Amino acid sequence: MKELIRELTEIYGPSGREEVIRNVIQEKIKPLVDEIEVDSLGNLIARKKGPGKKIMLAAHMDELGLMVTFVDKNGFLRFSNVGGITPHILLGERVVFANGTAGTIGCEKIDSWKDLNFQKLYIDIGASDEKEAKEKVNIGDVAVYQRGFQDLGKRIISKALDDRVGCALLIQVLKEIESPANDLYFVFTVQEEVGVRGARTSAYRIKPDYGLAVDVTRTGDTPESETMAVSLGKGPTVKVKDTLIIVHPKIKKIMEEAAEKAGIPYQLEILERGGTDSGAIHLSREGVPSGVMSIPCRYIHTPSEMVDYDDVVNGVKLLKSILEKPLE
């Protein structure tokens, strides 16, 4: 799966501009499913038919971005964030636009790091003036981090592991599950980073009996980190609660029992800040009992997110264990 994760993380696809990553995923899963479609918002919905309950699995395709808001007379680009980005991690970072135009992020003179905000930052694409800059980039264009995949052996570093690793998990499960006991909908959603928008519309359309988001979550295992009972290498997580959802006790029990029966290590997760597609799925129509399986991830929303490969492998095993038996 490492090569699959490498390929997916290096593809351009910020929120609202997911066409390229969607096309790649669509080609990979087309031979593995019974039905496939792209809805009006851009979600990729793939169905693998089975006799049981209708289950929606969601992983978001989009990544964080920087949208150009102004080009000054000297060719420097001002921008705003698309998704949850902290300005302090951007200085000196390289970014790339959809057309391949690359740049680096600079900063105006400031007296204190406390003064650093998006208004003080700019993207330098090497243009000498506004005219030259606008031949390459214009207002509304979106850049993403330009950082490659790095295999550290047990650990992986890359941009966009949030949530291309979740997309890779769903693709791998599709490859390995042959005769599902349930009616499965694999949804690769759009615009999660700006408000779980794709999950909201696709859940309304599908009308699932159960929902399960597959995403990443923060950890509490780095020096002087905030307290959190999640660490790299100790297994995927079964979510209990985050900002957007209190997981349905039935779904939590199903996930825990599946992990224990298959001998898969797992961790219980309470995320005090943040949410996933499940936050939208569980409020769709009359309500959908929903849960989340997460892959622990250090340095979320930075250009160098890190996961443990064993957690990824065990994540595939846990999803298969959940899906291979009928859910009543």
Stockholm file with secondary structure:
# STOCKHOLM 1.0

chainA/1-328         MKELIRELTEIYGPSGREEVIRNVIQEKIKPLVDEIEVDSLGNLIARKKGPGKKIMLAAHMDELGLMVTFVDKNGFLRFSNVGGITPHILLGERVVFANGTAGTIGCEKIDSWKDLNFQKLYIDIGASDEKEAKEKVNIGDVAVYQRGFQDLGKRIISKALDDRVGCALLIQVLKEIESPANDLYFVFTVQEEVGVRGARTSAYRIKPDYGLAVDVTRTGDTPESETMAVSLGKGPTVKVKDTLIIVHPKIKKIMEEAAEKAGIPYQLEILERGGTDSGAIHLSREGVPSGVMSIPCRYIHTPSEMVDYDDVVNGVKLLKSILEKPLE
#=GR chainA/1-328 SS CHHHHHHHHTSCCBTTCCHHHHHHHHHHHGGGCSEEEECTTCCEEEEECCSSCEEEEEEECCBCEEEEEEECTTSCEEEEEESSCCGGGTTTCEEEETTSCEEEEEECCCSCGGGCCGGGEEEECSCSSHHHHHTTCCTTCEEEECCCCEECSSEEEETTHHHHHHHHHHHHHHHHCCSCSSEEEEEEESCGGGTSHHHHHHHHHHCCSEEEEEEEECCSCSTTCCCCSCCTTSCCEEEEECSSCBCCHHHHHHHHHHHHHHTCCCEEEECSSCCCTHHHHTTSTTCCCEEEEEEECBSTTSSSEEEEHHHHHHHHHHHHHHHTSCCC
#=GC SS_cons         CHHHHHHHHTSCCBTTCCHHHHHHHHHHHGGGCSEEEECTTCCEEEEECCSSCEEEEEEECCBCEEEEEEECTTSCEEEEEESSCCGGGTTTCEEEETTSCEEEEEECCCSCGGGCCGGGEEEECSCSSHHHHHTTCCTTCEEEECCCCEECSSEEEETTHHHHHHHHHHHHHHHHCCSCSSEEEEEEESCGGGTSHHHHHHHHHHCCSEEEEEEEECCSCSTTCCCCSCCTTSCCEEEEECSSCBCCHHHHHHHHHHHHHHTCCCEEEECSSCCCTHHHHTTSTTCCCEEEEEEECBSTTSSSEEEEHHHHHHHHHHHHHHHTSCCC
//
